[in-house]
């Protein structure tokens, strides 16, 4: 199926995330703790925990740090208890933004998120105000030049829902969250390594922003992402370089 050109935007987002590596361990540890608390510490029985531990290993987190935080979450060690909260709002030009947080202080978190939105040109909305514009799914993105036929054959056989080829040749494989691991494993076994592989909130439509609007939107996103309690930020802005 044909799709919009997303490669530049996806690479841009990945690059911005790579610049923020100082926060990566903190965010992964919170994800490990919440996943373990909700689904138990046995990775064989907890897909969300497996994904979090995979992220930790990719970020070169030591095995004893991973184990310690699983133990904290499952009650074997004393630790902080985090809860998950999602905020929704609007950025520049009406672009939709979802902010996923993990916090031990809900009052502090909502105040910080609301302040970021209001100070940098956005508006914090109510629950459900923008979430309908996104799809919760597994997403695997392959660089332009990857064999579309091979990706499609392997992905659909492994249970993917769709394979979308962008105008620039980038290939997106989309699947239901529970099927993500199986699809990713099958593609990698076939020698197809994705540039990005994650369970995400994928925007159904995008809003192009350029010039001053693009700069203002990027500033808003940077400020939100830098908040201590923020885990992930999803948006539907297509930001021009």
C-alpha positions as CSV (number, residue, x, y, z in Angstrom):
1,X,0.0,0.0,0.0
2,X,1.2,3.5,-0.7
3,X,1.8,5.8,2.2
4,X,3.1,9.3,3.0
5,X,6.8,10.0,3.1
6,X,7.8,9.5,6.7
7,X,11.4,8.6,6.6
8,X,12.8,12.0,7.2
9,X,10.4,12.7,10.1
10,X,11.1,9.3,11.7
11,X,14.9,9.8,11.4
12,X,14.5,13.3,12.8
13,X,12.6,12.0,15.9
14,X,15.2,9.2,16.4
15,X,18.0,11.8,16.2
16,X,16.4,14.0,18.8
17,X,15.9,11.0,21.1
18,X,19.6,10.0,20.6
19,X,20.6,13.5,21.8
20,X,18.7,12.9,25.0
21,X,20.6,9.7,26.0
22,X,21.2,11.1,29.5
23,X,17.5,10.4,30.3
24,X,17.2,7.1,28.6
25,X,18.2,4.9,31.6
26,X,15.8,6.7,33.9
27,X,12.9,6.2,31.5
28,X,13.8,2.6,30.9
29,X,14.1,1.8,34.7
30,X,10.6,3.3,35.2
31,X,9.2,1.2,32.4
32,X,10.8,-2.0,33.8
33,X,9.4,-1.3,37.2
34,X,5.9,-0.6,36.0
35,X,5.9,-3.6,33.7
36,X,7.2,-5.9,36.4
37,X,4.8,-4.6,39.0
38,X,1.8,-5.1,36.7
39,X,2.8,-8.3,35.0
40,X,5.3,-10.0,37.4
41,X,9.0,-10.4,37.2
42,X,9.0,-13.5,35.0
43,X,10.0,-12.3,31.5
44,X,8.7,-15.5,29.9
45,X,5.2,-14.6,31.1
46,X,5.4,-10.8,30.7
47,X,5.8,-9.5,27.1
48,X,5.9,-5.8,28.3
49,X,8.8,-6.6,30.6
50,X,10.7,-8.4,27.9
51,X,10.4,-5.3,25.6
52,X,11.6,-3.1,28.5
53,X,14.6,-5.3,29.2
54,X,15.4,-5.4,25.5
55,X,15.5,-1.6,25.5
56,X,17.7,-1.7,28.6
57,X,20.2,-4.0,27.0
58,X,20.2,-1.9,23.8
59,X,21.1,1.1,26.0
60,X,24.0,-0.9,27.6
61,X,22.3,-1.1,31.0
62,X,24.1,-3.6,33.3
63,X,22.3,-6.8,34.1
64,X,22.4,-6.2,37.9
65,X,20.8,-2.8,37.4
66,X,18.0,-4.5,35.5
67,X,17.5,-7.2,38.1
68,X,17.6,-4.8,41.0
69,X,14.7,-2.7,39.5
70,X,12.7,-5.8,38.7
71,X,13.1,-6.9,42.3
72,X,12.1,-3.5,43.6
73,X,8.9,-3.5,41.5
74,X,7.9,-7.1,42.6
75,X,8.4,-6.3,46.2
76,X,11.7,-8.1,46.8
77,X,13.4,-4.7,47.4
78,X,12.1,-1.4,48.8
79,X,11.6,1.1,46.0
80,X,9.4,3.9,44.7
81,X,6.0,3.1,43.3
82,X,5.2,4.7,39.9
83,X,1.8,5.1,38.2
84,X,1.2,5.7,34.6
85,X,-0.7,8.8,33.4
86,X,-1.5,10.0,29.9
87,X,-2.1,13.6,29.0
88,X,-3.4,14.9,25.7
89,X,-3.2,18.3,24.1
90,X,-2.6,20.5,21.1
91,X,0.5,22.1,19.8
92,X,1.3,24.6,17.1
93,X,-1.2,24.7,14.2
94,X,-3.5,22.3,16.0
95,X,-1.1,19.4,15.9
96,X,-2.1,16.6,18.3
97,X,0.2,15.6,21.2
98,X,0.0,12.6,23.6
99,X,2.3,12.7,26.6
100,X,2.8,9.4,28.5
101,X,4.2,9.9,32.0
102,X,5.3,7.7,34.9
103,X,5.2,9.5,38.3
104,X,5.3,9.1,42.0
105,X,3.5,12.5,42.3
106,X,0.5,13.1,40.1
107,X,0.0,16.7,41.3
108,X,3.6,17.7,40.4
109,X,3.4,16.0,37.0
110,X,0.2,17.6,35.7
111,X,1.4,21.0,36.9
112,X,4.7,20.6,34.9
113,X,3.0,19.3,31.8
114,X,0.3,22.0,31.9
115,X,2.9,24.7,32.3
116,X,5.0,23.5,29.4
117,X,1.9,23.5,27.1
118,X,0.7,26.9,28.1
119,X,4.2,28.6,28.1
120,X,5.2,27.3,24.6
121,X,2.1,27.8,22.6
122,X,0.1,24.6,23.2
123,X,-3.1,23.7,25.1
124,X,-3.5,20.8,27.5
125,X,-6.8,19.0,26.5
126,X,-9.1,16.6,28.2
127,X,-8.8,12.8,28.2
128,X,-9.7,11.5,24.7
129,X,-9.4,14.9,23.0
130,X,-6.7,13.7,20.6
131,X,-6.1,10.0,21.2
132,X,-8.6,9.0,18.5
133,X,-6.2,10.5,15.9
134,X,-3.6,7.8,16.8
135,X,-3.4,4.0,16.6
136,X,-1.8,1.9,19.3
137,X,0.3,-0.6,17.3
138,X,3.7,-2.3,16.7
139,X,5.8,-0.3,14.2
140,X,8.9,-1.5,12.4
141,X,10.5,0.9,9.9
142,X,13.0,-0.2,7.2
143,X,15.3,2.2,5.3
144,X,14.7,3.1,1.7
145,X,16.2,0.4,-0.5
146,X,15.0,-2.5,1.5
147,X,13.2,-5.2,-0.5
148,X,9.5,-4.4,-0.3
149,X,8.5,-7.9,-1.6
150,X,10.6,-9.7,1.0
151,X,9.5,-7.5,3.9
152,X,5.8,-7.9,2.9
153,X,6.1,-11.7,2.5
154,X,7.8,-12.3,5.9
155,X,5.8,-9.7,7.8
156,X,2.3,-10.8,6.6
157,X,3.2,-14.5,7.2
158,X,4.3,-13.6,10.8
159,X,1.0,-11.8,11.5
160,X,1.5,-8.2,10.6
161,X,-1.6,-6.2,9.7
162,X,-0.2,-3.9,7.0
163,X,3.0,-3.0,5.1
164,X,3.1,0.6,4.0
165,X,5.7,2.0,1.6
166,X,6.4,5.7,1.7
167,X,7.0,7.9,-1.3
168,X,10.7,7.9,-0.4
169,X,11.0,4.1,-0.3
170,X,10.9,3.7,3.5
171,X,8.8,0.7,4.5
172,X,6.6,0.5,7.6
173,X,5.4,-2.8,9.0
174,X,2.4,-2.4,11.3
175,X,1.0,-5.0,13.6
176,X,-1.2,-5.4,16.8
177,X,0.9,-4.9,20.0
178,X,0.6,-8.5,21.1
179,X,2.1,-9.7,17.7
180,X,5.0,-7.3,17.8
181,X,7.6,-9.7,19.2
182,X,6.7,-12.5,16.7
183,X,6.8,-10.1,13.7
184,X,10.1,-8.6,14.8
185,X,11.7,-12.0,15.4
186,X,10.5,-13.3,12.0
187,X,11.8,-10.3,10.1
188,X,15.2,-10.4,11.9
189,X,15.5,-14.1,11.3
190,X,15.0,-13.4,7.6
191,X,17.9,-10.9,7.7
192,X,15.7,-7.8,7.7
193,X,16.8,-5.5,10.5
194,X,14.5,-2.5,11.1
195,X,15.9,1.0,11.8
196,X,13.1,1.5,14.3
197,X,11.1,-1.2,16.1
198,X,8.7,-0.2,18.9
199,X,5.1,-0.4,20.2
200,X,3.9,3.1,19.7
201,X,1.0,5.5,19.2
202,X,1.1,6.1,15.4
203,X,-0.6,9.2,14.0
204,X,-3.3,8.3,11.5
205,X,-2.8,11.7,9.7
206,X,-0.1,14.3,9.9
207,X,0.0,18.1,10.0
208,X,2.8,19.7,8.0
209,X,4.6,22.6,9.8
210,X,7.4,24.7,8.4
211,X,9.3,27.9,9.2
212,X,8.5,29.6,12.5
213,X,5.7,27.1,13.3
214,X,8.1,24.2,12.9
215,X,10.6,25.8,15.2
216,X,7.9,26.6,17.8
217,X,6.5,23.1,17.7
218,X,10.0,21.6,18.1
219,X,10.6,23.8,21.1
220,X,7.4,22.7,22.7
221,X,8.2,19.1,22.1
222,X,11.7,19.5,23.5
223,X,10.4,21.1,26.7
224,X,7.8,18.4,27.3
225,X,10.3,15.6,26.6
226,X,12.8,17.1,29.0
227,X,10.3,16.9,32.0
228,X,11.5,14.3,34.5
229,X,8.3,12.4,34.6
230,X,7.7,12.1,30.8
231,X,8.3,8.7,29.3
232,X,7.1,9.1,25.7
233,X,5.7,11.9,23.5
234,X,3.7,11.2,20.4
235,X,2.5,13.8,17.9
236,X,1.2,14.1,14.4
237,X,3.3,17.1,13.3
238,X,5.4,16.7,10.2
239,X,8.2,19.1,11.1
240,X,10.3,20.6,8.2
241,X,14.0,20.8,8.7
